[in-house]
């Protein structure tokens, strides 16, 4: 049961982390391409990038969390 809970927590960490990375990269690129209104362009581009691939980020996070917990690679899943 502990392994399942920690696996779920890692899924959340992977999902949020990947959303942050994708949004930050897209926002930085958009901000660099539109320096006059970088903040607005970056915010919009980051949100659109995450929205476009949200399902793939979620599926990837689930796959990493399940496989990592099952193989006991992730911290917290080595309990037993």
Secondary structure as the mmCIF struct_conf table of DSSP 4:
data_model
#
loop_
_struct_conf.conf_type_id
_struct_conf.id
_struct_conf.beg_label_comp_id
_struct_conf.beg_label_asym_id
_struct_conf.beg_label_seq_id
_struct_conf.end_label_comp_id
_struct_conf.end_label_asym_id
_struct_conf.end_label_seq_id
HELX_RH_AL_P HELX_RH_AL_P1 UNK A 2 UNK A 33
HELX_RH_3T_P HELX_RH_3T_P1 UNK A 35 UNK A 37
HELX_RH_AL_P HELX_RH_AL_P2 UNK A 38 UNK A 52
TURN_TY1_P TURN_TY1_P1 UNK A 53 UNK A 53
HELX_RH_AL_P HELX_RH_AL_P3 UNK A 54 UNK A 70
TURN_TY1_P TURN_TY1_P2 UNK A 71 UNK A 72
BEND BEND1 UNK A 74 UNK A 74
TURN_TY1_P TURN_TY1_P3 UNK A 75 UNK A 76
BEND BEND2 UNK A 77 UNK A 77
#
